[in-house]
Amino acid sequence: MFDNKSIFITGGTGSFGKHFVKTILERYKPSKLIIYSRDELKQYEMQQDFNDDCMRYFIGDVRDIDRLKMAMKGVDYVVHAAALKQVPAAEYNPMECIRTNVNGAENVMTAAIECGVKRVVALSTDKAANPINLYGASKLASDKIFVAANNISGHDGTKFCVVRYGNVMGSRGSVIPFFKKQIASGADHLTITDERMTRFWITLQQGVDFVIDSFEMMQGGEIFVPQIPSMKMTELATAMAPHLPQKIVGIRPGEKLHEIMVPLDDGRSTLEYKNRYIIEPQFAFWEHESYLKMGAKQVPNDFYYASDNNSVWLDGESLLKLLDESEKQNVILKEA
């Protein structure tokens, strides 16, 4: 569906953006692949790896709606990946977080509608489900903006949906690089915040593939949640360093014991379809029967999807295999 199309990626110099670009270039022949971000150094570095004729690099911020409108002219598809994501930084700089994650989401929505974009997929996070910190709350607000955007764009206008998933294996800020750093420095133990803690895990390639699939199947208004495995943090630490003991240091401010991707209150409006859950919007425009005709099934009323009640779990061997696959992807990405 991306052949001869113009694709626009906000925050495109990040880990997701780079892997998305690599995947699109391998599988399709887009007319334009536009990277929109505010860091000129990251764009320069990315240009050394991705300099195909279709590539375009635009300096700009999602806070700047006029620049967004200018850069989005003639675009068919938008991936919105730009966000301020550091939980402590958001707590310390709340208005900056809101300006990028909330006001920026509104700007992307407005620009997409005014420029006649066909489809927009916005990336979310598990922290947007039952948020307990400002970052999660700002992403929940962003999710609500993109779902409601379908009311604004109308039946024949731009279609918007949201993709929500958990930890990306090996990404910056995840616990895996943190454990690796401890191991490499010769630490005599690994630090665990709470022995009960669990997390969802997804590889970067799985995340990219899920977004591409969501572009193809979206009707507008959905929040797509992938079915991915969970793992206890203690078992993760044991798999990575079986020779090291673990020290419990206590849960950090703004951190959850378990991740939630479909809260209990959303279970009543959630469908299960193939490899995903679909949280349906509560708006008149939504055609509930359409997914049911495709084979989707309503989940039970008491359903919720969290990392501790998951039916699929990673063991140490499976984790190391996925981690090896993820690292190979990162090496290939650096050598592209």
Secondary structure, DSSP 8 states (H G I E B T S, - for coil): --TT-EEEEETTTSHHHHHHHHHHHHH---SEEEEEES-HHHHHHHHHH---TTEEEEE--TT-HHHHHHHTTT--EEEE------HHHHHHSHHHHHIIIIIHHHHHHHHHHHTT-SEEEEE--GGGSS--SHHHHHHHHHHHHHHHHHHHH-TTS-EEEEE---EETT-TTSHHHHHHHHHHTT-SSEEES-TT-EEEEE-HHHHHHHHHHHHHH--SS-EEEE---EEEHHHHHHHH-TTS-EEE----TT--SS-EEE-HHHHTTEEEETTEEEE---STT--HHHHHHHT-EE--TT--EETTS-S-B--HHHHHHHHHHHHHHHHHHHH-
